[in-house]
C-alpha cells in the first residue's frame, strides 16, 4: 500500500468507546430472544396467510364497591343466568367466562 492509501484509511477510522461496543454487543445478543415475544398463533397464522383476531380479556375492579348480585351470574357451569348488569352479553354467552370469589380476605382488617 502506498502512504496515500494508508492515510485515507486512517482518516476513515472512527474510534468508539468500549461502552458503546458492549452496548451494541448486548443488543445483538438479545435480538434472537425477541422472537419468543411473538405468540405462536401469530407466527402460525402469518405462515398460513390468514390473519385471526387475537383472544382478548377484560378484568374489572371496583375499588369503591358494586352491587354483587347485579354482576355475578346465578347457577354454575353452562347453565348459569347472567345478572342484570351482564344481560347485554347474552348473545356472547358461549364466549364469556365470569370469575368470582377471587377476593383476598387476608388484606382486609378484622378477625
Order of alpha helices (4+ residues) and beta strands (2+ residues): alpha-alpha-alpha-alpha
